[in-house]
Amino acid sequence: MAKLVALQVHLLSNGTVVINMSKDEAIKLLLKHAKFYESLLVANAYNIKDVWPIILFNRLILDGDFKYLNDYKAHIGLTPTVIGEIGKSLKSDAGRTSNN
């Protein structure tokens, strides 16, 4: 909890809230937050584990953020399951794009 409070103090200047969020609010933050380590602190504080594939899809595929991927690999590790989920998201996104 101390790390989350420290993160909140750090993020006060830009108006980002990380304390007393609902799990849904925490997930929304994770989906848009650009710094992996900060995202990891929030995910751990709110016991969120199952959204990493979509977060990685957003950061890596949509935004081209390889640093986020490298940080993820260093702290959590990239598993075949996560890679498969990213692939499913890519396939789904490609289907949506081609239908427009």
N, CA, C and O of each residue as an XYZ file, in Angstrom:
400
protein
N       0.812     -1.190      0.000
C       0.000      0.000      0.000
C       0.862      1.264      0.000
O       0.474      2.276     -0.583
N       2.012      1.214      0.640
C       2.900      2.378      0.696
C       3.358      2.788     -0.702
O       3.459      3.978     -1.001
N       3.634      1.809     -1.554
C       4.051      2.125     -2.922
C       2.920      2.789     -3.699
O       3.166      3.690     -4.502
N       1.694      2.356     -3.469
C       0.550      2.958     -4.146
C       0.353      4.401     -3.678
O       0.042      5.277     -4.486
N       0.528      4.648     -2.398
C       0.421      6.016     -1.874
C       1.528      6.886     -2.468
O       1.275      8.026     -2.859
N       2.735      6.367     -2.539
C       3.839      7.117     -3.143
C       3.541      7.418     -4.610
O       3.827      8.515     -5.090
N       2.972      6.453     -5.316
C       2.598      6.670     -6.712
C       1.528      7.747     -6.808
O       1.582      8.596     -7.698
N       0.554      7.721     -5.900
C      -0.492      8.734     -5.913
C       0.097     10.125     -5.728
O      -0.298     11.060     -6.425
N       1.024     10.275     -4.809
C       1.675     11.567     -4.586
C       2.394     12.006     -5.866
O       2.320     13.171     -6.257
N       3.079     11.080     -6.503
C       3.803     11.372     -7.743
C       2.853     11.820     -8.859
O       3.198     12.695     -9.654
N       1.668     11.227     -8.918
C       0.727     11.514    -10.009
C      -0.247     12.658     -9.699
O      -1.083     12.995    -10.538
N      -0.150     13.245     -8.529
C      -1.065     14.334     -8.158
C      -1.034     15.486     -9.155
O      -2.074     16.067     -9.464
N       0.142     15.817     -9.655
C       0.273     16.988    -10.532
C      -0.502     16.859    -11.838
O      -0.902     17.871    -12.414
N      -0.719     15.643    -12.314
C      -1.475     15.488    -13.566
C      -2.913     15.027    -13.344
O      -3.634     14.745    -14.301
N      -3.324     14.951    -12.086
C      -4.715     14.643    -11.770
C      -5.099     13.177    -11.832
O      -6.282     12.849    -11.734
N      -4.135     12.294    -11.991
C      -4.424     10.857    -12.039
C      -4.659     10.333    -10.630
O      -3.869     10.583     -9.719
N      -5.751      9.604    -10.466
C      -6.092      9.019     -9.173
C      -5.828      7.519     -9.223
O      -6.236      6.834    -10.161
N      -5.134      7.016     -8.194
C      -4.880      5.571     -8.130
C      -5.341      4.960     -6.811
O      -5.254      3.746     -6.630
N      -5.824      5.773     -5.902
C      -6.270      5.281     -4.592
C      -7.789      5.337     -4.536
O      -8.409      6.267     -5.053
N      -8.377      4.330     -3.903
C      -9.830      4.238     -3.711
C     -10.600      4.161     -5.028
O     -11.681      4.735     -5.157
N     -10.050      3.467     -5.979
C     -10.752      3.236     -7.239
C     -11.507      1.917     -7.152
O     -11.170      1.042     -6.355
N     -12.526      1.792     -7.979
C     -13.154      0.487     -8.149
C     -12.229     -0.330     -9.052
O     -11.322      0.212     -9.684
N     -12.470     -1.621     -9.101
C     -11.651     -2.474     -9.972
C     -11.830     -2.053    -11.429
O     -10.861     -2.055    -12.189
N     -13.041     -1.694    -11.829
C     -13.284     -1.240    -13.208
C     -12.514      0.044    -13.517
O     -11.960      0.189    -14.607
N     -12.479      0.970    -12.566
C     -11.719      2.208    -12.765
C     -10.229      1.917    -12.880
O      -9.528      2.532    -13.684
N      -9.752      0.977    -12.074
C      -8.341      0.601    -12.132
C      -8.008     -0.008    -13.495
O      -6.959      0.288    -14.066
N      -8.886     -0.846    -14.012
C      -8.654     -1.455    -15.328
C      -8.626     -0.383    -16.408
O      -7.768     -0.424    -17.290
N      -9.548      0.575    -16.358
C      -9.547      1.669    -17.343
C      -8.239      2.447    -17.293
O      -7.695      2.824    -18.331
N      -7.739      2.686    -16.092
C      -6.454      3.371    -15.951
C      -5.334      2.544    -16.571
O      -4.500      3.072    -17.306
N      -5.316      1.252    -16.275
C      -4.273      0.378    -16.808
C      -4.277      0.346    -18.328
O      -3.218      0.271    -18.952
N      -5.440      0.401    -18.918
C      -5.539      0.330    -20.378
C      -4.962      1.559    -21.065
O      -4.607      1.493    -22.242
N      -4.861      2.670    -20.360
C      -4.353      3.875    -21.001
C      -3.026      4.371    -20.434
O      -2.400      5.255    -21.019
N      -2.591      3.817    -19.311
C      -1.382      4.321    -18.651
C      -0.132      3.838    -19.375
O      -0.020      2.658    -19.709
N       0.801      4.745    -19.615
C       1.952      4.445    -20.465
C       3.164      3.871    -19.731
O       4.072      3.350    -20.378
N       3.204      3.948    -18.430
C       4.394      3.489    -17.704
C       4.122      2.141    -17.059
O       3.245      2.011    -16.204
N       4.885      1.139    -17.480
C       4.643     -0.224    -17.021
C       4.750     -0.358    -15.505
O       3.842     -0.898    -14.872
N       5.838      0.121    -14.915
C       6.040     -0.109    -13.485
C       4.898      0.497    -12.674
O       4.436     -0.108    -11.706
N       4.442      1.678    -13.056
C       3.306      2.297    -12.370
C       2.040      1.459    -12.569
O       1.248      1.286    -11.642
N       1.864      0.950    -13.770
C       0.718      0.078    -14.046
C       0.788     -1.190    -13.213
O      -0.229     -1.663    -12.705
N       1.969     -1.733    -13.073
C       2.158     -2.943    -12.268
C       1.780     -2.694    -10.807
O       1.147     -3.541    -10.177
N       2.167     -1.538    -10.271
C       1.794     -1.205     -8.891
C       0.280     -1.160     -8.727
O      -0.264     -1.692     -7.759
N      -0.391     -0.526     -9.673
C      -1.859     -0.436     -9.616
C      -2.474     -1.826     -9.765
O      -3.371     -2.191     -9.005
N      -1.999     -2.600    -10.735
C      -2.544     -3.944    -10.959
C      -2.384     -4.815     -9.713
O      -3.306     -5.541     -9.341
N      -1.234     -4.745     -9.078
C      -1.007     -5.534     -7.862
C      -1.887     -5.056     -6.715
O      -2.426     -5.873     -5.968
N      -2.037     -3.751     -6.568
C      -2.840     -3.201     -5.470
C      -4.303     -3.608     -5.590
O      -4.982     -3.812     -4.584
N      -4.786     -3.727     -6.831
C      -6.197     -4.072     -7.046
C      -6.386     -5.525     -7.471
O      -7.478     -5.926     -7.875
N      -5.304     -6.315     -7.376
C      -5.342     -7.740     -7.706
C      -5.898     -7.996     -9.105
O      -6.782     -8.830     -9.302
N      -5.361     -7.261    -10.061
C      -5.783     -7.388    -11.456
C      -4.692     -8.135    -12.212
O      -3.548     -7.686    -12.280
N      -5.058     -9.277    -12.775
C      -4.067    -10.099    -13.467
C      -4.472    -10.456    -14.888
O      -3.611    -10.725    -15.725
N      -5.742    -10.464    -15.168
C      -6.223    -11.023    -16.429
C      -6.299    -10.034    -17.587
O      -6.719    -10.421    -18.677
N      -5.914     -8.786    -17.400
C      -6.016     -7.812    -18.489
C      -4.683     -7.497    -19.161
O      -4.633     -6.679    -20.080
N      -3.608     -8.133    -18.716
C      -2.307     -7.831    -19.309
C      -2.255     -8.057    -20.817
O      -1.639     -7.250    -21.513
N      -2.867     -9.110    -21.360
C      -2.798     -9.266    -22.818
C      -3.392     -8.075    -23.585
O      -2.805     -7.632    -24.573
N      -4.534     -7.554    -23.151
C      -5.133     -6.428    -23.865
C      -4.330     -5.151    -23.625
O      -4.225     -4.304    -24.512
N      -3.769     -5.014    -22.429
C      -2.902     -3.864    -22.162
C      -1.686     -3.927    -23.078
O      -1.320     -2.924    -23.692
N      -1.062     -5.091    -23.175
C       0.099     -5.246    -24.052
C      -0.276     -5.011    -25.512
O       0.489     -4.401    -26.259
N      -1.441     -5.488    -25.917
C      -1.906     -5.230    -27.284
C      -1.989     -3.724    -27.523
O      -1.492     -3.228    -28.534
N      -2.610     -3.003    -26.607
C      -2.741     -1.549    -26.759
C      -1.388     -0.861    -26.797
O      -1.142     -0.013    -27.655
N      -0.507     -1.225    -25.865
C       0.787     -0.532    -25.762
C       1.720     -0.931    -26.911
O       2.403     -0.075    -27.474
N       1.754     -2.202    -27.260
C       2.713     -2.682    -28.253
C       2.181     -2.554    -29.681
O       2.809     -1.907    -30.519
N       1.055     -3.152    -29.957
C       0.546     -3.203    -31.324
C      -0.005     -1.843    -31.759
O       0.324     -1.360    -32.842
N      -0.835     -1.228    -30.925
C      -1.457      0.033    -31.320
C      -0.519      1.227    -31.171
O      -0.547      2.147    -31.988
N       0.324      1.214    -30.115
C       1.176      2.372    -29.845
C       2.651      2.153    -30.179
O       3.428      3.108    -30.181
N       3.047      0.911    -30.459
C       4.443      0.631    -30.800
C       5.417      0.830    -29.644
O       6.581      1.163    -29.864
N       4.953      0.630    -28.422
C       5.754      0.879    -27.229
C       6.508     -0.383    -26.816
O       6.023     -1.164    -25.997
N       7.692     -0.576    -27.386
C       8.484     -1.766    -27.087
C       9.115     -1.700    -25.697
O       9.409     -2.739    -25.106
N       9.325     -0.505    -25.172
C       9.845     -0.383    -23.813
C       8.854     -0.992    -22.818
O       9.260     -1.683    -21.884
N       7.561     -0.738    -23.015
C       6.538     -1.303    -22.139
C       6.616     -2.831    -22.185
O       6.572     -3.492    -21.148
N       6.732     -3.379    -23.387
C       6.849     -4.837    -23.535
C       8.091     -5.361    -22.835
O       8.022     -6.360    -22.119
N       9.219     -4.704    -23.030
C      10.461     -5.155    -22.396
C      10.368     -5.092    -20.877
O      10.852     -5.988    -20.185
N       9.744     -4.031    -20.355
C       9.554     -3.932    -18.910
C       8.634     -5.047    -18.406
O       8.881     -5.637    -17.355
N       7.573     -5.328    -19.166
C       6.659     -6.417    -18.807
C       7.429     -7.745    -18.759
O       7.306     -8.506    -17.799
N       8.207     -8.010    -19.785
C       8.967     -9.266    -19.839
C       9.942     -9.380    -18.673
O      10.137    -10.466    -18.128
N      10.552     -8.267    -18.291
C      11.533     -8.284    -17.198
C      10.873     -8.528    -15.843
O      11.479     -9.147    -14.969
N       9.650     -8.055    -15.654
C       9.006     -8.158    -14.346
C       8.022     -9.325    -14.227
O       7.877     -9.907    -13.153
N       7.361     -9.658    -15.306
C       6.329    -10.701    -15.251
C       6.713    -11.903    -16.100
O       6.575    -13.045    -15.663
N       7.185    -11.655    -17.291
C       7.549    -12.724    -18.210
C       6.456    -12.936    -19.240
O       5.268    -12.912    -18.919
N       6.862    -13.137    -20.449
C       5.936    -13.322    -21.556
C       5.683    -14.816    -21.745
O       6.605    -15.578    -22.034
N       4.441    -15.221    -21.581
C       4.080    -16.637    -21.681
C       3.389    -16.917    -23.019
O       2.882    -15.994    -23.657
N       3.365    -18.169    -23.443
C       2.629    -18.516    -24.662
C       1.151    -18.118    -24.584
O       0.559    -17.747    -25.597
N       0.559    -18.193    -23.401
C      -0.847    -17.814    -23.232
C      -1.046    -16.333    -23.534
O      -1.972    -15.960    -24.253
N      -0.179    -15.496    -22.985
C      -0.286    -14.049    -23.224
C      -0.058    -13.746    -24.701
O      -0.775    -12.931    -25.282
N       0.923    -14.387    -25.306
C       1.179    -14.178    -26.731
C      -0.044    -14.584    -27.552
O      -0.422    -13.887    -28.494
N      -0.657    -15.703    -27.197
C      -1.860    -16.158    -27.892
C      -3.011    -15.174    -27.753
O      -3.735    -14.926    -28.717
N      -3.186    -14.614    -26.569
C      -4.251    -13.635    -26.349
C      -3.994    -12.354    -27.139
O      -4.930    -11.760    -27.673
N      -2.744    -11.928    -27.217
C      -2.404    -10.755    -28.030
C      -2.712    -11.051    -29.496
O      -3.239    -10.199    -30.211
N      -2.380    -12.260    -29.937
C      -2.682    -12.668    -31.312
C      -4.178    -12.648    -31.598
O      -4.601    -12.210    -32.667
N      -4.977    -13.119    -30.650
C      -6.439    -13.082    -30.823
C      -6.924    -11.642    -30.941
O      -7.781    -11.340    -31.772
N      -6.384    -10.760    -30.122
C      -6.761     -9.345    -30.188
C      -6.354     -8.744    -31.524
O      -7.098     -7.952    -32.103
N      -5.187     -9.114    -32.013
C      -4.716     -8.618    -33.305
C      -5.631     -9.091    -34.423
O      -6.005     -8.315    -35.302
N      -5.987    -10.362    -34.385
C      -6.876    -10.916    -35.405
C      -8.246    -10.230    -35.342
O      -8.819     -9.893    -36.378
N      -8.759    -10.029    -34.151
C     -10.046     -9.361    -33.973
C      -9.988     -7.922    -34.463
O     -10.915     -7.447    -35.118
N      -8.910     -7.235    -34.149
C      -8.735     -5.845    -34.575
C      -8.611     -5.757    -36.089
O      -9.150     -4.837    -36.705
N      -7.909     -6.700    -36.686
C      -7.761     -6.713    -38.140
C      -9.111     -6.956    -38.814
O      -9.393     -6.378    -39.864
N      -9.937     -7.798    -38.223
C     -11.276     -8.048    -38.753
C     -12.153     -6.821    -38.662
O     -12.918     -6.530    -39.581
N     -12.047     -6.098    -37.558
C     -12.825     -4.861    -37.405
C     -12.377     -3.814    -38.413
O     -13.204     -3.128    -39.014
N     -11.074     -3.692    -38.595
C     -10.521     -2.700    -39.500
C     -10.910     -2.988    -40.938
O     -11.249     -2.068    -41.683
N     -10.865     -4.254    -41.340
C     -11.188     -4.604    -42.722
C     -12.672     -4.470    -43.035
O     -13.056     -4.368    -44.200
N     -13.514     -4.469    -41.993
C     -14.956     -4.318    -42.198
C     -15.370     -2.858    -42.326
O     -16.521     -2.573    -42.655
N     -14.460     -1.938    -42.072
C     -14.804     -0.494    -42.163
C     -14.578      0.047    -43.528
O     -14.815      1.231    -43.770
